[in-house]
Amino acid sequence: MPLNCLQPGVVSILADTAIRAGDVDEAAAEEARKEAEHALANQSGEFDYGRASAQLAEAAAQLATLRKMKNRAGRG
């Protein structure tokens, strides 16, 4: 099916990688977030801003997803 065919109620997500929500380790994601924030705050030498920024975005997305899942589970 072509990507430009729109169907009500259908969402297509194109991504290079995917992680199942059940496979996300909250403690590891929180640690990754802290490390990325630290790297961004303390840039030195061969600092790769793009990589640190991407790591921070990934960790933040994982944590946000986990929080949303917990909120939904709490309502059930």
N, C-alpha and C positions, 0 to 999 in steps of 0.2 A: 504494500500500500504506500503511495507517495506521502511524504511528510507534510505536504501542504493540504491534505484532505482533513478538514475539521469535522469532528464528531462531537455532539453535545455530551458532556459528562466524561470525556476521555482526555487524559493528560499523557503526553509523551515527554519523557525526559531523556535527553542525550547527554551522556557522560563518559569520560575516559575510564573512570573507576566507580565502583559502588561497594558499600559496606552494609551488610544486613544489620538492622538495628540491634538485634540480639547479640551480635558479635562485637559491639562497641564496649570497650572497657572504660567506664566512667573515670576511674582513678587515673588511668593512663592518659585519657583525653585532657583531664584537668592538669596533669603534670606537663603535657605537651603545650598546653595553653600558657602555663606559667613560664616555661622555658622560652617560648617564642616571644612573649612579652619582655622577658629579661634581655633576650638578644636584641630586640628592637630598641630597648632603652639604653643598652650598653654597646653600641656599635664600635667595632675596632678592627683594625687590619683588613683582612680579606672578607669583610662582612658582605653577605648576600642578602640585601633588603628584600628582594623578590621572594626568595626562598623562605625567609623568616615570616614575611607577611602571609604567604600561602599556608604555612604551617599553622599560624595563628587563626586564619580563616577556617581551616579544616577542623581544628580542635574546637573552635567556637561553634561550628555547625554541628559537630557530633554532640556537644554538650546541650545545645538547644534542642536537638532531636530527642535526646534522652529525657530532658525535662518535659517536653510536650507529651511523650509517651507515658511518663509517670502521671502527669495531670489527667490524661485520658483514662488511664487505668484507675485512678482514684475516683473518677466520676461514676464508673461502672458499678 
